[in-house]
Amino acid sequence: MSAIVNVHDAKTHLSKLLDRAHAGEEIVIAKAGKPWAKLVKPDEKPVPFKRQPGGWPQLAALADDAMISPVTAADMDAWERKFDDL
């Protein structure tokens, strides 16, 4: 069975409503008298994410230093000048 509560009551009694939803009760939150959201207990076991090898083959084509390269003094000066006017 589901209970219907308005937004104000949901804000006021959120902790209690969460406990009721966790116990298995379906809580419907209404806005302006119309169902707007639903609190329900989540599935016990989340759906596992399946990784697939080779998902980013384009990364293998990058140069060795493409991801991380040494920072030069000129780079640091340019970076620090960006914040001088703040």
Summary of the structure (lengths in Angstrom):
residues: 86
radius of gyration: 26.1
end to end distance: 57.1
largest distance: 67.0
contacts: 138
relative contact order: 0.11
helix: 34%
strand: 20%
